[in-house]
Amino acid sequence: MGDPQFAKFPDLQLAQHIFQLTNPSSSKSTKQASLKSVQDAIQEKKMAPLYRYLAHPVDGVLNAPGEGSAQQPAGHRRPSSSAATMLATKNPNLEVPLAWDEKLYESLKTENEKELDAIQKEEDEAAEKAGETEVQAARGKRAELYNRIGDKEKAIASYEAIFEKTGILGTKIDLVLAIIRVGLFFGDKILVKKTVERASALVESGGDWDRRNRLKAYHGLHLLTVRSHAQAAPLLLDSLSTFTSYELCNYSSLVIYAILAGSVSLKRVDFKSKVVDAPEIKAIVGGNQEDKLAAISGLASAGPAAGDEEMADASASTSTPTPTAVNLTTLGQQQDTSETSIDFNPLAKLVKSLYEGDYKNFFGALAEVEVNFLSQDRYLFEHRSWYVREMRLRGYQQLLQSYRVVGLQSMAHDFGVSVDFLDKDLAKFIAADRIPCTIDRVKGIIETNRPDDKNKQYADVVKQGDQLITKLQKYGQAVRLRGSERG
């Protein structure tokens, strides 16, 4: 098992800073800090192509037409397929703009050309005096350079050129993972989807344990970005105990993604064992040191036999402490030491209140999670409304499945909302066949319609039988037509 290659670039945290510049939910101070990070990265890493892609007054996706330079003509901006996902909005109105500096761009471009000339000279000398290994090393430097400076198309082309010339499976997997990160950086979901499938095929053909586990985190994150939380949850939760993909995200972000995906998609029993009682999650959202140390050492373990029998007593439990802000750099030596402290309190309250049926606090925690996490993360931002709606549905379903008749006023009080809001919100889910119940506003009750298993099976057989008969009739007509043609 060799060490992973091509894992240094791109810096996905830089993509998060670019997203924050256009995020309407970010504070001005956050945007100013992100702007400084973007400006520093562009100058330190000589990112001329990315600077032009973002800030050019005509072609840039970040600045408004003509902004930053009066000498450049306005209008006719180049549309970008990635802009909608790399940025928070398609038509950004920047409170803190990234100014265009023609002299800076030219100097960065000159530096890039010098580096490329030096790499080309190294490759030519290797081709004359050394072997294929040295030539491939020079090509690798070129690919990493294009990736570092933010030239998407040339970086991918360079990685593909190396891929075609190498026969080592581990190197091939590393190259494909690098292409996935390029796609994630620029928000190209189609490229990421295609490349994840490609990486999966390579890993299945004989990839080592480390790369298999790294791909699990990549795949889970991709599924999260395309709103496939049910498929993402097991991959992200499994990655918690074996996570080494620090080039993808830090460990705290992985915990956030795993908790959010598991909370919205897992069944109650799995939610308890894999999220509520998961030692890796307890180590992060646990408040006191004893709980965290017990989780890290394995003393607190989520047993496979966790079931609904234990859930009835959950509300009486006092073992869940009040979480506080923790710094996760102590949990992984390979982590970025600049990782900031994150307050996991809203996430902890969300998990605890949902599991214990404390719906008023659940709605409050859900609002905090939307503000502090969903609206601040580039992967979660576009799905925030859907996620909040699905979590509200989960709360409604969890309460209603325990009763045949519920008072409308009583349920509204439990969730801490008005009767009118609950009526309108439930009506949308009832109309979409998401909740089997009816609302009687005259009597002020909600009556659940529990489906009879036998009747449901009968209805399914009838429906599937009708579909089969229709297909057979079409097949018979086609056969008769072909027979008449032969005659």
N, C-alpha and C positions, 0 to 999 in steps of 0.2 A: 504494500500500500504506500504509494508515493505521496509526498505533500502536495496539496492543491496548487495548481499553477493559474496564472492570469486572474488572480482573485483580488488584486489591489484596486482596480478601476472597473466601472465608474463609482464615484462616491454618491451613493443613494441618499445620504443625508443632505447633499447639496440640492438634489431634486426636491426634497421636502422644503428647503429654504426658498426655492423658486416658487413652489406652490403657495407658500405663506405670503409672498408678495401680492398675490391676487386673491387671497382668501378674505372674503368679506367678514368672516367671523373672527379674524385675528385683530389684536389690538395694534395701535400705531407703534408702540414700543417693540412689539414682536416683529412687525414688518421692518422696522429700522434695523433691528439686530440681524434679521434674515438678509436684508440688503447688504449689510457690511460683510456677512459671510459669503454672499455670492460675489461681491466685488473682490474680496480677498482671494477667493478660490480662482477666479478668472485671471488675476494677475500672478498668483503664485504658481499655478499650473499651466500658464500660458495658453488659456482656453480661447483662442481666437475664433474658431468655428462656432462654439457655443455662444460667445459674446455676440456675434453677428446674428445668430439664430434668435436670440432673445431680444436684443436691444436695438438692432438696426432700425432707423426711422421709417424705412420703406418695407423691408423684408422681415423685420423682427416681429415675433409673436407676442412679446411682452409689452412694449411701449405702444402708445397710441400713435396714429399717423402723424409724422412731423415732430413728435415729441423728442426732445433731447438735442436736436440740431436744426437750426433754421435754414441751413444751406441745402438740406435734402428735400426733394419734392415730396408732397404728401399724397396719400391715396395709393390705390393699386397694390395693397399689401398682399403678400403671398399667403394663401390659405395653408393651414397645416393640419394634417390628420391627427397629429399628436397633441396639438395645443389644447384641445378640449379636455384631455386627461392629464397633461403635464401641468396645466394651470387650473385654478379653481373655477374660472368662468371663461367662456369662449371670447367674450369681448371685455377684457379687463379694464377697469378704471383705477389706475394705480394711485394710491394715496402717497406712496413712497416710490417714485419712478427710478428705473435703472437708466441713467443718462448714457447717451452715445458719445464716445470720444474717438474720432477718426484716427488721431495720432496714436492713441493707445492700441487701437485695433491693428494698425499697420505695424507697430513695433512687435506685438504678439505674433502676428502673421510671419514677420521676418524671423523671429526666434523659432517658430515651428518649422520653417523651411530649412534653417540651419541644422536642426536636429534630424530632419528627414534626410538631408544630404549626408550627414555623418553616418546614419544608419545604412543608407544605400551604399556608401563607400565600404562600410564594414561587411555588408552582404557580398559585394563584388570581390573583396579580398578573400572572404571565406570560400567563395565559389572557386577561386583560382588556387588557393594554397591549403585550404582545409577540407573538411568533409561536409556531408549533408547536415550533420548535427549542428555545426556552427552556422550554416546558412539558415536553418530553422530558428536558431536562437536570434539571429538578426531580424528575421521576419516577425518573431514574437515581440521584439522591441518596437517594431513599427506598429504592430497591432495595438500594443499597450499605449503607444504615443497617441494614436488616433482616438483611442478610448479615453485617455486622460484629458485630451483637449476638447472632447465633446463632438467629434465628427462621426456621427452615427453610421452613415452609409459606408464610409471608408474603413471604419473599425470592423464592421460586420464582414465586409469583403476580405479584409486582411485575416480575420479569424478563419474564414472559410478556406482561404488559400492555404493556411497552415494545416487545417483539418484534412484537406485533400492529400497532403504530403506526409502525414504522420500515420504510423500503424499502431501506435501505443493506445490502448483503449482508455486508460486513465487520462491521458492528455486530451483525447477526443472529448471525453465527458467534461473536462475543465473548460475546453473551448466553447462547448455548447452552453455551459452554465454562464460563461462570460457574455455570450450573446443574449441569454435570458435577462441578465442584469442590464444590458444596454436597452433592451425593450422595456423593462420596468422603469428605467431612468426617464425615457422619453414617452412613457405612457402608451406604448404600442402593444395593445392587448392581443392583436392578431398574431404578431411576431412571437410574443411570449407563449401563446397557446400552441402554436406550431412547434416552437423550439422545446417546450416542456415535453411534448409527445416524442420528439426526437431524442431527448435526453433519457426519457423513460425506456425507450427501445434499446439504447446503448447500455444503460445500467442493467437491464434484464439479460443482456447478452453476456454478462460476466463482470459487471462493475463491482468494485470493492465495497466493504461495509461503510467506510467513511463517506464516500461519494453517494452511496445509496441513501444515507441519512441526510446528507446535505440536500439532495434532490427532493426529499420529503418536505423540507421546509420551503423550498422554492415552489413546489407544486401547490402546497397549502396556501401560500401567499397569493399565487396566481388565482386560485379558485375563489379566494376572498374578494379579489378585485372584480371578479365577474359575477359576484352575488351567488356563488354556489357554497353557501355556508355549511350545508349538511355534509358535503364532500370534503370541505376544508377542515372541519372540526377535528375528525380523527387524525388527520395528518399533522395538524398544528399541535394537538395535545400530545401525540406520540413524540414529536420533536423536542418537547420540553426537557426530557431526561437525557437526550443525546445531542443537543444542539451545538454545532460548531460553525454554523454559517454566519459568522459575524460580518462578512462582507455584504450580506443581504440585509440584515437589521440587527439591532442590539437585542439582548435577551429580554429586556423589559417590554419592548415592542412585541416580541413573540408572545409573551404572557398576555398582553392586552388582546392581541388578535385571537389567541386560543380561547380566552374567557368569553369574548364577544361571540365567536363562532359557536362555541359549545352551548352558551346560554340560549341562543335563538333556535338551535336545531336539535339538540339531544333530547331523548326521552327522559322522563323524570328519574328513573333508576340510573341511567347512564350519566345524567347530569350530576347526581349525587356522587357517584364513584369517581368520575373523571374530572369534575370541576370543583364541586363543594369540598370533597375529601382528598383531592389530589395533592400529594406532598409537595410537588414542585410549585403549585399555585399557592399553597399555604405558606411556603417559604417566602413568597413575595408579598401577598396581601395580609399575612398574619401580623398582628400588631405587636405582641410581646416577643422578647428574644427567645424565650423557652419554646414557644410554638414554632418559630422559624428554625431554631436549631433541631428540634425534634423532626420537622419535615425534611430538613436537609440530610440528617443522619439516617432517615428511613424509619424512625420510631413511629411516626404518624403515617399510616399507610391506608390508602383507600382499598378496602377489601373487595373482591369480586362478588361477595354475597350481599352487598348493600342493596336493600330493597325498600319497598314502601312500608314494610312493617316498622322500620326504624324511623320513618319520616313523621309518624304521628306525634312523636315526642320531641320533634325538632324545636318547636316553639318554646319548650320549657328549658332547652339547653342554654347554658351560659358560657359555653366553652369558646364561643367565637368572640374574640376581643375586638376593640375598636382599632381599625388600621390607621397607620400614620404614614407620612411620606418616608420612603426609603430610597437609598441609593444602591442600585443593583450592581455596581462595579465590583463589589466584593464577591459576587456570585459566579463570576467567570473571569479567569485571568486573561483570556484573550480579548475581553471586551474593551471597547474604546474607553479610555480613562476619562474622557471629557463628557461622558454621559451625565445628563442632569438628573436631579432628583424628580421623581414622579409621585404625585399623590394618588395612591390607588384606592383611597377611601370610597369614591363613588362606585367603582367597580365592585368592591367588597360588599357595599350596601346593596347593590343590584343583585348579586348572587345570593346573599343571605336572605333578603326580603322575598325574592321570588321563591326560593326553596321553602321558606317558612310560611308562605302565604300572607305576608304582611304587605298587602297591596297598596296601601296609602304610601308607605315608605318606598315601595317598589316604583311607583310612578314618579316620586320625587327623585329617586336615584337614577331612573331612566333619563329624566331631564338633565341631571348633572352629567351623566355619561355622554349625552348628545353634545352638550356645550364643551366639555373638557377633552373628549376623545374623538367622537365621530366627526365633529366640525373642525378638528385641528389636524387630522391625518389625511394625507393625500390619497391613500388607498381606500379609506372609509368615507370620505367626504361625499362623494356622489351617491352613496347608498344610505345616507343618514336617515332620510325620511322613510324609506322602506324599512330600515332596521327598527326604528321607533314604532312604526305601525305593526310590524310582526311581533315585537315584544309586548305591545299592548294586547294583541290578539292572544298571545300565549298566556298572559295573566287572566284574561276573560275566560279562556278555555279551562284553565286550571281550576278556577272557582266554580264555574257552571257544571263541570263534570261530576261534582260531588252532590248536586242537588237536582231535584226534578222541578221545583218551583222556587224562585228567588224574588224577593221584593225589589222593585226597581229603585226605590229610595234607599233601601238597605245596601244594595250593591254599589250605588253611587257614593254612599257614605264610606264604604269599605275602601273604595279607590280614591277617595278624596276629590271627587269631581261633581259637577252638577248633574241633575237628572236629565236635562236637555242634552248635555254633551254626551252622556252615556247612551242615551236613546239614539242619537245620530251616529255615534261611533259604532255601536252594535249593529245598527241597521245596515251599514256598509258591509260588514262581515257576514251578516245573515243573507243579504242579497247575493253575495258571492259564494254562498254555500260553504263558508269557512266555519260557521258556528251553527249547529243544529238546534235552533230554538226560535221561539216567537215572542214578541213583545205585546202585551196588552196594556196600553196606556190608561184605559178606563179603570181597570182593576189595579193598575200599578204593579204588575208582576211580569216576570220573565219565565216562560215555561220551556224547559228543554225537551227536545224530541230525540230520545235515545233510539238509534236505529236497531231494529231487531236483526240479529245476525242471520237467521234463517231467511227472513224476507229479503235482506240485502243480497245474500247468495243467490236467491231465486231471481231477483231483479238483474243481477249480473249475468246469470246464465241466459236469461231471455234476451238481454241486450247483446251479448256476445253471439248468441244463436242467430239473431237477426242479421248481424254483420256477416256471419259465416254464410248464411243463405244468400245474401246479396252478392257476395264474392263468387259463390258457386253459380249463381244465375248469370253473372257477367262472363264467367269462364265458359259456361255452356253456350252462350251466344257466340263467343269467339270461336269455339270449336265448330259450331254449325256453319258459321261464315266460311271458315277455312275449308270445310267439307264441300260446300257449294262451289267454292272456287275451283277445287280439284275436279268436281263433276263437270 
